Amino acid sequence: MSSENLVVAEVVRFKSFDGLEIPAIYYKPLNASPEAKVPALVWVHGGPGGQSRVGYSALIQYLVNHGYAILAVNNRGSSGYGKTFNKMDDRNHGEKDLQDCIWGKKWLQEQDYIHTDKIGIIGGSYGGYMTMAAMTFTPDEFKVGVNIFGVTNWLRTLKSIPPYWESFRTALYTEMGDPYTSDSIRLHRVSPLFHAQHVKSPIMVLQGSNDPRVLQIESDEIVAAVKKNKVPVEYIVFPDEGHGFVKKENEIKGYGQILKFLDTYLREVSEE
C-alpha cells in the first residue's frame, strides 16, 4: 500500500448514553464526502482493558483504503484514561461498554458522509466478544458483525485458563467474575452463545485451531447456533494459528475474506 493512501488517525470524543465522554480513534476514507457516502464500522479493541491508539494497523488501513470509515471506540473499561475509567466495566461487560459502542455508532451516523444504515461492528479477542454481544443483545443496531478470535462463552473461557497463566486468571476473575461462584449467573447472561437465537444479521467468525484462550469449540458452537436463525454466517478456521495471526499468509487471507464479507453484506445492502 502506498503511503499516499494511508489515512491519518484522528482522536475524537463523544457522549455515551449516560453523558460519559468516550474517547475514540477515527479513520475517515480519503474519498468520503456527502456526495460519495461510505459505510462504516465500529472497531472494538482486545482486552478486557485494552486500548486503541493512534498508530498503524494493517487491517484498519486496508479497510479504510477500501472505503470503510472506522471508529475505534475506547469504551469504558479501556486502559490509558485513569483507574476510575478502567474499572467502569468491571463485572458489567456486554452491558454499559456495549452501549458505548452503540453510541459510537450514533456519532458515525451524525457525519454527513456516512451511510447511516450501513454500519457494522468488528473486533478481535475481547473485541470479538463485544461484536457478538452487539449482534446478540442489540440485534437491530448493527448490519453486520466480524468476530476475530472472540469469546462467546465466558463460563468455558474462564474455566479453561491454563495453570501457567495463574496471574492472568486471577486478574480476569477479578474483572469478569469467578465462574465457580454465583458470578456464573451473570456470566451466563452476558455470554452470546446462550442467546444466539436473537442474532438476525450476517456475521463472520475467524478462529485459530490452536487458540489456548478462546477454544475452537466456542466458535464452532456459536456458528452452529446462529446458522439455525437462517442468517448468513461465514466461518474461517486457521489450523496453524493460535490467539491472533502470526503467519503473514493467514493474515492476508483473513483480511481479504473480511473485506469480501463486508462488501457483500454491508456495502451492498440497500438504503432504507
Residue frames as qw, qx, qy, qz and C-alpha x, y, z in Angstrom:
[[0.000, 0.888, 0.461, 0.000, 0.00, 0.00, 0.00],
 [0.389, 0.498, -0.029, 0.775, 1.35, 3.41, -0.97],
 [0.269, -0.306, -0.493, 0.768, 1.85, 5.90, 1.86],
 [0.163, -0.066, -0.202, -0.964, -0.30, 8.31, -0.12],
 [0.545, -0.321, -0.608, -0.480, -3.26, 6.03, 0.53],
 [0.417, -0.248, -0.730, 0.481, -2.80, 5.85, 4.29],
 [0.277, -0.786, -0.315, -0.455, -5.31, 7.70, 6.44],
 [0.172, 0.324, -0.535, 0.761, -4.17, 9.82, 9.38],
 [0.397, -0.497, -0.761, 0.127, -5.96, 8.83, 12.57],
 [0.132, -0.532, 0.047, -0.835, -7.92, 11.50, 14.46],
 [0.177, -0.202, -0.807, 0.526, -8.75, 11.49, 18.17],
 [0.354, -0.425, -0.304, -0.775, -12.44, 12.21, 18.74],
 [0.014, 0.097, 0.807, -0.582, -14.75, 12.11, 21.74],
 [0.419, -0.344, -0.489, -0.683, -18.48, 11.55, 22.02],
 [0.435, -0.253, 0.513, -0.695, -21.04, 11.37, 24.81],
 [0.193, -0.086, -0.973, -0.091, -22.45, 7.96, 25.70],
 [0.369, -0.546, -0.672, -0.338, -25.94, 7.12, 26.96],
 [0.522, -0.698, -0.416, 0.259, -25.24, 8.44, 30.46],
 [0.027, 0.997, -0.056, 0.049, -23.28, 11.53, 29.45],
 [0.693, -0.497, 0.365, 0.374, -19.87, 9.91, 29.99],
 [0.367, 0.805, -0.351, -0.306, -17.31, 11.12, 27.47],
 [0.912, -0.008, 0.379, 0.155, -15.89, 8.26, 25.42],
 [0.014, -0.712, 0.502, 0.490, -12.60, 8.69, 23.54],
 [0.859, 0.316, 0.401, 0.035, -12.10, 7.06, 20.16],
 [0.263, -0.422, 0.550, 0.670, -9.69, 6.92, 17.25],
 [0.618, 0.623, 0.345, -0.334, -11.28, 7.80, 13.92],
 [0.344, -0.196, 0.667, 0.631, -10.27, 6.90, 10.38],
 [0.517, 0.657, 0.241, -0.493, -12.08, 8.64, 7.52],
 [0.718, 0.263, 0.502, 0.404, -11.64, 7.32, 3.97],
 [0.247, -0.291, 0.237, 0.894, -9.96, 9.81, 1.66],
 [0.053, -0.214, -0.635, -0.740, -12.83, 9.70, -0.83],
 [0.121, -0.580, -0.775, 0.218, -15.67, 10.16, 1.68],
 [0.049, 0.000, -0.030, -0.998, -17.97, 13.13, 1.12],
 [0.483, 0.315, 0.483, -0.659, -21.68, 13.98, 1.32],
 [0.639, 0.492, -0.271, -0.525, -21.80, 13.23, -2.41],
 [0.656, 0.283, -0.700, -0.022, -19.88, 9.96, -2.00],
 [0.650, -0.532, 0.315, -0.442, -21.14, 8.42, 1.21],
 [0.413, 0.350, -0.835, 0.095, -19.32, 5.44, 2.72],
 [0.813, -0.414, -0.389, -0.128, -20.22, 2.54, 5.02],
 [0.074, -0.700, 0.515, -0.489, -18.66, 2.44, 8.48],
 [0.774, -0.155, -0.601, 0.126, -17.51, 0.11, 11.24],
 [0.481, -0.776, 0.278, -0.300, -17.26, 0.42, 15.00],
 [0.668, 0.329, -0.614, 0.262, -13.95, -1.21, 15.94],
 [0.682, -0.680, 0.118, -0.242, -13.54, -2.70, 19.43],
 [0.216, 0.650, -0.703, 0.191, -10.07, -3.45, 20.80],
 [0.717, -0.076, -0.686, 0.098, -8.95, -6.57, 22.68],
 [0.234, -0.524, 0.456, -0.680, -8.68, -6.96, 26.42],
 [0.132, -0.914, -0.364, -0.126, -10.68, -6.65, 28.52],
 [0.434, -0.814, 0.025, 0.386, -8.95, -3.43, 29.40],
 [0.632, 0.137, 0.343, 0.681, -7.11, -2.84, 26.14],
 [0.047, 0.785, 0.085, -0.612, -6.88, 0.42, 24.24],
 [0.635, 0.592, 0.324, 0.375, -6.98, 1.61, 20.65],
 [0.328, -0.703, 0.095, 0.624, -4.25, 4.15, 19.99],
 [0.469, 0.833, -0.162, -0.246, -3.09, 6.29, 17.11],
 [0.353, -0.486, 0.755, 0.262, -0.71, 4.12, 15.10],
 [0.427, 0.318, -0.654, -0.538, -0.50, 1.79, 12.15],
 [0.649, 0.054, 0.707, -0.277, -2.95, -1.10, 11.90],
 [0.061, -0.136, 0.800, 0.582, -2.73, -3.12, 8.71],
 [0.081, 0.471, 0.875, 0.084, -6.35, -4.28, 8.87],
 [0.063, 0.776, 0.371, -0.507, -7.76, -0.85, 9.68],
 [0.021, 0.579, -0.366, -0.728, -5.79, 0.85, 6.91],
 [0.107, 0.047, 0.895, 0.430, -6.76, -1.93, 4.50],
 [0.089, 0.620, 0.777, -0.064, -10.46, -1.48, 5.20],
 [0.026, 0.790, 0.149, -0.594, -10.33, 2.32, 5.22],
 [0.090, -0.396, 0.591, 0.697, -8.41, 2.23, 1.94],
 [0.001, 0.236, 0.882, 0.408, -11.30, 0.23, 0.51],
 [0.229, -0.401, -0.321, -0.827, -13.85, 2.82, 1.56],
 [0.586, -0.573, -0.573, -0.021, -14.90, 1.97, 5.12],
 [0.125, -0.707, 0.299, -0.629, -14.87, 4.63, 7.82],
 [0.713, -0.203, -0.633, 0.223, -13.71, 3.16, 11.15],
 [0.321, -0.736, 0.217, -0.554, -14.33, 4.44, 14.66],
 [0.621, 0.037, -0.710, 0.331, -12.09, 2.60, 17.15],
 [0.495, -0.723, -0.099, -0.471, -14.02, 3.06, 20.39],
 [0.317, 0.209, -0.734, 0.563, -12.19, 3.12, 23.72],
 [0.576, -0.558, -0.435, -0.410, -15.27, 2.11, 25.70],
 [0.479, -0.680, 0.365, -0.418, -15.44, 2.40, 29.47],
 [0.941, -0.224, 0.249, 0.037, -13.06, -0.17, 30.89],
 [0.735, 0.566, -0.122, 0.352, -10.29, 0.71, 28.45],
 [0.675, -0.443, -0.082, 0.584, -6.83, 1.45, 29.79],
 [0.445, 0.240, 0.173, 0.845, -4.99, 4.73, 29.40],
 [0.161, -0.627, -0.235, -0.725, -7.64, 7.02, 30.85],
 [0.250, -0.458, 0.498, -0.693, -7.14, 6.53, 34.56],
 [0.017, 0.009, -0.969, 0.247, -8.13, 3.90, 37.12],
 [0.435, 0.312, 0.485, -0.691, -11.71, 5.09, 37.50],
 [0.614, 0.457, -0.278, -0.581, -12.44, 4.81, 33.79],
 [0.308, 0.340, -0.882, -0.101, -10.59, 1.49, 33.60],
 [0.056, 0.068, 0.929, -0.359, -12.77, -0.11, 36.29],
 [0.460, 0.162, 0.106, -0.867, -16.09, 1.20, 34.98],
 [0.756, 0.132, -0.407, -0.496, -16.99, -2.03, 33.21],
 [0.046, 0.256, -0.928, 0.268, -15.77, -4.49, 35.86],
 [0.144, 0.259, 0.930, -0.215, -18.35, -7.28, 36.11],
 [0.389, 0.635, 0.305, -0.593, -20.52, -5.28, 33.73],
 [0.099, -0.300, 0.693, 0.648, -19.23, -6.46, 30.36],
 [0.026, 0.310, 0.854, 0.417, -21.66, -6.70, 27.49],
 [0.089, -0.780, -0.596, 0.171, -23.83, -4.02, 29.06],
 [0.051, -0.924, -0.055, 0.376, -22.58, -0.44, 29.59],
 [0.316, -0.457, 0.567, 0.609, -19.47, -0.98, 27.47],
 [0.340, 0.361, 0.781, 0.381, -21.72, -2.25, 24.68],
 [0.109, 0.895, 0.410, -0.137, -23.82, 0.89, 24.97],
 [0.222, -0.728, 0.274, 0.587, -20.66, 2.94, 24.47],
 [0.321, -0.055, 0.751, 0.574, -20.16, 1.15, 21.15],
 [0.208, 0.664, 0.702, 0.149, -23.76, 1.82, 20.15],
 [0.028, -0.933, -0.155, 0.324, -23.36, 5.50, 20.93],
 [0.315, -0.441, 0.538, 0.645, -20.20, 5.42, 18.83],
 [0.299, 0.366, 0.778, 0.413, -22.44, 4.22, 16.01],
 [0.061, 0.883, 0.447, -0.130, -24.72, 7.17, 16.68],
 [0.213, -0.747, 0.224, 0.589, -21.71, 9.51, 16.36],
 [0.326, -0.065, 0.727, 0.601, -20.90, 7.96, 13.00],
 [0.213, 0.626, 0.726, 0.187, -24.48, 8.49, 11.86],
 [0.049, -0.892, -0.198, 0.404, -24.10, 12.21, 12.55],
 [0.276, -0.436, 0.490, 0.703, -21.37, 12.51, 9.93],
 [0.580, 0.577, 0.111, -0.563, -22.93, 13.65, 6.66],
 [0.431, 0.541, -0.645, -0.325, -20.73, 11.39, 4.53],
 [0.163, -0.143, 0.961, -0.172, -21.66, 8.12, 6.30],
 [0.527, -0.207, -0.644, -0.515, -24.38, 5.78, 5.06],
 [0.419, -0.391, 0.455, -0.681, -26.46, 5.78, 8.23],
 [0.911, -0.062, 0.179, -0.366, -27.89, 2.31, 7.57],
 [0.865, 0.358, -0.316, 0.154, -24.57, 0.73, 6.61],
 [0.117, -0.713, 0.564, -0.400, -22.74, 0.46, 9.92],
 [0.892, -0.089, -0.444, 0.004, -21.25, -2.76, 11.28],
 [0.492, -0.769, 0.376, -0.158, -19.11, -3.78, 14.24],
 [0.837, 0.339, -0.388, 0.184, -15.76, -5.60, 14.26],
 [0.315, -0.781, 0.469, -0.266, -13.19, -6.66, 16.85],
 [0.694, 0.252, -0.665, 0.115, -10.69, -9.26, 17.96],
 [0.346, -0.004, -0.774, 0.531, -10.48, -11.22, 21.21],
 [0.030, 0.460, 0.597, -0.656, -12.48, -9.12, 23.72],
 [0.273, 0.360, -0.203, -0.869, -13.50, -7.02, 20.70],
 [0.324, -0.025, -0.849, -0.417, -14.78, -10.21, 19.12],
 [0.128, -0.393, -0.836, 0.360, -16.85, -10.82, 22.23],
 [0.136, 0.469, 0.235, -0.840, -18.25, -7.29, 22.03],
 [0.289, 0.174, -0.586, -0.736, -19.10, -7.88, 18.39],
 [0.329, -0.226, -0.900, -0.176, -21.10, -10.98, 19.24],
 [0.067, -0.435, -0.642, 0.628, -22.66, -9.26, 22.25],
 [0.223, 0.348, -0.090, -0.906, -23.85, -6.49, 19.94],
 [0.381, 0.061, -0.713, -0.585, -25.25, -8.92, 17.39],
 [0.338, -0.265, -0.899, 0.083, -26.96, -10.95, 20.13],
 [0.176, -0.503, -0.613, 0.583, -28.16, -8.46, 22.74],
 [0.209, 0.663, 0.089, -0.713, -28.86, -5.49, 20.44],
 [0.575, 0.160, 0.718, 0.357, -29.63, -7.25, 17.15],
 [0.365, 0.831, 0.409, 0.096, -31.15, -4.20, 15.44],
 [0.222, -0.881, 0.120, 0.399, -28.15, -1.89, 15.92],
 [0.137, -0.593, 0.631, 0.481, -25.50, -3.20, 13.51],
 [0.757, 0.436, -0.192, -0.446, -25.93, -4.51, 9.98],
 [0.865, 0.236, -0.428, 0.114, -23.04, -7.00, 10.23],
 [0.559, -0.750, 0.347, -0.068, -20.56, -8.29, 12.79],
 [0.722, 0.460, -0.488, 0.170, -17.00, -9.59, 12.34],
 [0.735, -0.627, 0.228, -0.120, -15.76, -11.65, 15.29],
 [0.589, 0.577, -0.532, 0.195, -12.00, -12.29, 15.19],
 [0.514, 0.095, -0.738, 0.426, -10.89, -14.88, 17.79],
 [0.304, -0.435, 0.187, -0.826, -13.61, -13.69, 20.16],
 [0.065, 0.045, 0.891, -0.447, -15.09, -15.11, 23.36],
 [0.480, -0.263, -0.435, -0.715, -18.70, -16.27, 23.15],
 [0.787, -0.448, -0.408, -0.114, -18.95, -18.38, 26.31],
 [0.053, -0.748, 0.454, -0.482, -17.38, -16.73, 29.36],
 [0.832, -0.410, 0.285, -0.244, -18.06, -19.72, 31.58],
 [0.961, 0.161, 0.053, 0.220, -15.96, -22.02, 29.43],
 [0.466, 0.711, -0.228, 0.475, -13.25, -19.43, 28.74],
 [0.283, -0.742, 0.393, -0.463, -12.75, -18.57, 32.38],
 [0.883, -0.317, 0.311, -0.150, -12.73, -22.20, 33.43],
 [0.926, 0.293, 0.073, 0.226, -10.24, -23.22, 30.73],
 [0.107, 0.910, -0.364, 0.166, -7.43, -20.79, 31.62],
 [0.849, 0.132, -0.449, 0.246, -4.29, -22.98, 31.96],
 [0.699, -0.629, -0.189, 0.283, -2.37, -23.15, 35.27],
 [0.611, -0.053, 0.071, 0.786, 0.67, -21.38, 33.84],
 [0.031, 0.526, 0.224, 0.820, -1.49, -18.26, 33.38],
 [0.392, -0.519, -0.678, 0.341, -2.32, -18.05, 37.08],
 [0.149, -0.363, -0.174, 0.903, -1.71, -14.29, 37.38],
 [0.204, -0.056, -0.485, -0.849, -3.79, -13.70, 34.26],
 [0.390, -0.417, -0.802, -0.176, -6.56, -15.91, 35.64],
 [0.302, -0.489, -0.550, 0.606, -6.63, -14.04, 38.96],
 [0.000, -0.260, 0.067, 0.963, -6.83, -10.66, 37.24],
 [0.292, -0.142, -0.640, -0.697, -9.53, -11.84, 34.84],
 [0.366, -0.475, -0.796, 0.085, -11.63, -13.34, 37.66],
 [0.180, -0.430, -0.359, 0.809, -11.40, -10.02, 39.49],
 [0.151, 0.222, -0.244, -0.932, -12.65, -8.14, 36.45],
 [0.441, -0.055, -0.661, -0.604, -15.09, -10.62, 34.91],
 [0.763, -0.310, 0.197, -0.532, -16.17, -12.72, 37.88],
 [0.189, -0.328, 0.923, -0.070, -15.47, -16.20, 39.21],
 [0.606, 0.036, -0.549, -0.574, -17.31, -18.87, 37.18],
 [0.465, -0.101, -0.861, 0.180, -17.26, -21.23, 40.16],
 [0.004, -0.258, -0.579, 0.773, -19.37, -18.86, 42.27],
 [0.298, 0.690, 0.589, -0.297, -22.71, -17.10, 41.93],
 [0.056, 0.606, -0.322, -0.725, -20.97, -14.87, 39.37],
 [0.238, 0.038, 0.885, 0.398, -21.78, -17.70, 36.96],
 [0.283, 0.680, 0.646, -0.201, -25.36, -16.41, 36.69],
 [0.163, 0.865, -0.051, -0.472, -24.26, -13.08, 35.26],
 [0.174, -0.454, 0.724, 0.490, -21.56, -14.69, 33.11],
 [0.341, 0.323, 0.867, 0.168, -24.22, -16.90, 31.55],
 [0.246, 0.819, 0.421, -0.304, -26.43, -13.87, 30.95],
 [0.131, 0.868, -0.238, -0.416, -23.70, -11.94, 29.09],
 [0.381, -0.257, 0.797, 0.391, -22.34, -14.88, 27.05],
 [0.471, 0.361, -0.299, -0.747, -23.63, -14.59, 23.46],
 [0.186, 0.106, -0.954, -0.212, -23.62, -18.36, 22.92],
 [0.053, 0.319, 0.882, -0.341, -26.62, -18.86, 25.18],
 [0.291, 0.664, 0.352, -0.592, -28.65, -16.20, 23.38],
 [0.209, -0.201, 0.646, 0.707, -27.66, -16.83, 19.77],
 [0.238, 0.544, 0.794, 0.131, -31.30, -17.20, 18.71],
 [0.057, 0.864, 0.269, -0.423, -31.57, -13.41, 18.73],
 [0.259, -0.401, 0.477, 0.738, -28.94, -12.83, 16.03],
 [0.578, 0.644, 0.461, -0.196, -30.65, -11.59, 12.88],
 [0.359, 0.882, -0.232, -0.199, -27.86, -10.01, 10.79],
 [0.868, 0.369, -0.278, 0.180, -24.89, -11.56, 8.94],
 [0.510, -0.779, 0.361, 0.050, -21.84, -12.48, 10.97],
 [0.725, 0.496, -0.451, 0.159, -18.32, -13.62, 10.20],
 [0.734, -0.631, 0.251, -0.024, -16.18, -15.63, 12.63],
 [0.585, 0.590, -0.526, 0.184, -12.43, -16.19, 12.39],
 [0.793, -0.542, 0.229, -0.155, -10.80, -18.75, 14.69],
 [0.267, 0.600, -0.752, 0.053, -7.40, -20.34, 15.27],
 [0.864, -0.131, -0.464, -0.144, -7.45, -24.09, 15.91],
 [0.676, -0.011, -0.516, 0.526, -4.61, -23.80, 18.41],
 [0.151, -0.652, 0.093, -0.737, -6.05, -20.89, 20.38],
 [0.422, -0.123, -0.786, 0.435, -5.40, -21.54, 24.11],
 [0.105, 0.089, 0.368, -0.920, -7.53, -18.61, 25.25],
 [0.658, 0.264, 0.108, -0.697, -10.63, -18.95, 23.10],
 [0.452, -0.079, 0.881, 0.118, -11.09, -22.64, 22.33],
 [0.147, 0.046, -0.663, -0.732, -12.28, -23.51, 18.84],
 [0.096, -0.423, -0.901, 0.005, -15.36, -25.23, 20.24],
 [0.045, 0.577, 0.375, -0.724, -16.66, -21.80, 21.28],
 [0.232, 0.409, -0.357, -0.807, -16.64, -20.55, 17.70],
 [0.136, -0.079, -0.934, -0.320, -17.94, -23.89, 16.42],
 [0.032, -0.485, -0.822, 0.297, -20.91, -23.66, 18.75],
 [0.144, 0.597, 0.196, -0.764, -21.84, -20.03, 18.12],
 [0.191, 0.279, -0.610, -0.717, -21.63, -20.56, 14.36],
 [0.140, -0.221, -0.950, -0.168, -23.86, -23.63, 14.54],
 [0.007, 0.552, 0.662, -0.507, -26.33, -21.80, 16.79],
 [0.169, 0.543, -0.041, -0.821, -26.58, -18.71, 14.57],
 [0.117, 0.102, -0.791, -0.592, -26.99, -20.79, 11.41],
 [0.029, 0.424, 0.896, -0.129, -30.25, -22.06, 12.90],
 [0.132, 0.641, 0.300, -0.694, -31.56, -18.49, 12.52],
 [0.599, 0.568, 0.494, 0.272, -31.23, -18.74, 8.72],
 [0.074, 0.972, -0.120, -0.188, -28.97, -15.69, 8.58],
 [0.722, 0.577, -0.311, 0.222, -25.70, -15.61, 6.61],
 [0.644, -0.694, 0.309, 0.091, -22.73, -16.93, 8.60],
 [0.692, 0.590, -0.380, 0.168, -19.17, -17.15, 7.30],
 [0.750, -0.606, 0.265, 0.008, -16.67, -19.16, 9.34],
 [0.632, 0.613, -0.437, 0.182, -12.94, -19.46, 8.72],
 [0.812, -0.551, 0.178, 0.077, -10.75, -21.72, 10.85],
 [0.373, 0.762, -0.519, 0.100, -6.97, -21.38, 10.63],
 [0.957, -0.187, -0.220, 0.028, -5.47, -24.77, 11.58],
 [0.737, 0.077, -0.245, 0.626, -2.00, -23.33, 12.25],
 [0.014, 0.568, -0.132, 0.813, -2.89, -20.25, 14.29],
 [0.313, -0.309, -0.739, 0.510, -3.49, -19.56, 17.97],
 [0.057, -0.815, -0.474, 0.329, -4.97, -16.41, 19.52],
 [0.118, 0.877, -0.135, -0.447, -4.33, -13.99, 16.68],
 [0.813, 0.574, -0.049, 0.082, -2.46, -14.06, 13.40],
 [0.561, -0.609, 0.413, 0.379, 1.22, -14.99, 13.38],
 [0.551, 0.066, 0.642, 0.530, 1.66, -16.21, 9.80],
 [0.103, 0.403, -0.174, -0.893, 1.53, -13.49, 7.17],
 [0.181, -0.065, -0.792, -0.580, -0.21, -15.70, 4.60],
 [0.169, -0.519, -0.827, 0.137, -3.05, -16.34, 7.05],
 [0.050, -0.563, -0.258, 0.783, -3.31, -12.65, 7.84],
 [0.126, 0.227, -0.473, -0.842, -3.57, -11.80, 4.15],
 [0.220, -0.267, -0.880, -0.326, -6.21, -14.49, 3.62],
 [0.168, -0.551, -0.707, 0.409, -8.17, -13.43, 6.69],
 [0.017, 0.498, 0.072, -0.864, -8.17, -9.74, 5.84],
 [0.161, 0.083, -0.639, -0.748, -9.17, -10.45, 2.27],
 [0.226, -0.388, -0.884, -0.128, -12.09, -12.59, 3.41],
 [0.095, -0.565, -0.504, 0.646, -13.22, -9.90, 5.85],
 [0.107, 0.364, -0.222, -0.898, -13.27, -7.33, 3.05],
 [0.222, -0.102, -0.812, -0.530, -15.20, -9.69, 0.78],
 [0.191, -0.492, -0.821, 0.217, -17.74, -10.32, 3.54],
 [0.035, -0.563, -0.282, 0.776, -18.19, -6.61, 4.22],
 [0.133, 0.218, -0.469, -0.845, -18.50, -5.78, 0.54],
 [0.237, -0.235, -0.877, -0.345, -21.22, -8.42, 0.22],
 [0.340, -0.574, -0.740, 0.081, -23.29, -7.84, 3.34],
 [0.230, -0.656, -0.293, 0.657, -22.62, -4.23, 4.34],
 [0.071, -0.324, 0.324, 0.886, -21.64, -2.17, 1.31],
 [0.130, -0.118, -0.750, -0.638, -24.26, -3.73, -0.94],
 [0.013, 0.525, 0.794, -0.306, -27.28, -3.53, 1.39],
 [0.089, 0.621, 0.457, 0.631, -29.97, -1.28, 0.00],
 [0.018, -0.177, 0.288, -0.941, -30.79, 2.06, 1.54],
 [0.020, -0.482, -0.829, 0.283, -33.78, 2.07, 3.86]]
